[in-house]
Structures are given as structure tokens and as C-alpha cells.
Amino acid sequence: MELTLYELYQKMLREMEPTGWWPAESKAEIIIGAFMIQNTTQANAERAVANFRKHTAFDPDQIRALPLETMQEYVRPAGFCQPTSD
């Protein structure tokens, strides 16, 4: 039996039900969390995500308007550091 990736996903979802493996209240929170977890532990990623929740409510326009220094401050708990100049 051959299945497309989407068909496989649907079959697994029916059989296993939603797992809630990525707790979030919005798609924006999932996206930001997915970026933050790439470089750190779950706990540190959650700290960075909390910064965005608190200061922008995950509003894309507010995030885009953040000054670079502020953005760096918000993502720092996730292990993203300000680049150094050589």
C-alpha cells in the first residue's frame, strides 16, 4: 500500500489521535517555538517564547517592528547570541 505523506499523517491522526506534543495557543506561537527550540533545551525555548508572548502577543506586525537589539534580548534565552564583528 502506498500513501502520500498527507495520507499517512491523516491515517496516524485517526489511529493515534492528536498528541498535543507542541503545546501552543496559536500558529504564531508554534512557529516561534519551533525556531527557538533549534538551539537549546525545551525550558530555554519556553523562556524565549514567553518573551514574545509577553511583549508582542505573537502579533506579526509587532514582531516585525521590534528593534534588532530588542529581538536579540527576547531570543537570548534560546541560545541565540548577538553576532560578533571580526
Contacts in CASP RR format, 6 or more apart in sequence:
PFRMAT RR
TARGET T0000
AUTHOR 0000-0000-0000
METHOD contacts of the structure
MODEL  1
MELTLYELYQKMLREMEPTGWWPAESKAEIIIGAFMIQNTTQANAERAVA
NFRKHTAFDPDQIRALPLETMQEYVRPAGFCQPTSD
3 11 0 8 1.000
22 30 0 8 1.000
22 33 0 8 1.000
22 34 0 8 1.000
24 30 0 8 1.000
24 33 0 8 1.000
26 58 0 8 1.000
28 58 0 8 1.000
28 59 0 8 1.000
28 60 0 8 1.000
29 49 0 8 1.000
29 52 0 8 1.000
29 53 0 8 1.000
29 58 0 8 1.000
32 48 0 8 1.000
32 49 0 8 1.000
32 52 0 8 1.000
32 58 0 8 1.000
33 45 0 8 1.000
33 48 0 8 1.000
33 49 0 8 1.000
35 78 0 8 1.000
36 44 0 8 1.000
36 45 0 8 1.000
36 48 0 8 1.000
36 49 0 8 1.000
36 75 0 8 1.000
36 78 0 8 1.000
37 45 0 8 1.000
37 78 0 8 1.000
38 78 0 8 1.000
39 78 0 8 1.000
39 79 0 8 1.000
39 80 0 8 1.000
40 48 0 8 1.000
40 77 0 8 1.000
40 78 0 8 1.000
40 79 0 8 1.000
44 77 0 8 1.000
44 78 0 8 1.000
44 79 0 8 1.000
45 77 0 8 1.000
45 78 0 8 1.000
47 77 0 8 1.000
47 78 0 8 1.000
48 74 0 8 1.000
48 75 0 8 1.000
48 76 0 8 1.000
48 77 0 8 1.000
48 78 0 8 1.000
48 79 0 8 1.000
48 80 0 8 1.000
51 73 0 8 1.000
51 74 0 8 1.000
51 75 0 8 1.000
51 77 0 8 1.000
52 58 0 8 1.000
52 63 0 8 1.000
52 74 0 8 1.000
55 62 0 8 1.000
55 70 0 8 1.000
55 74 0 8 1.000
56 62 0 8 1.000
56 63 0 8 1.000
56 66 0 8 1.000
63 71 0 8 1.000
66 74 0 8 1.000
72 80 0 8 1.000
72 81 0 8 1.000
72 82 0 8 1.000
END
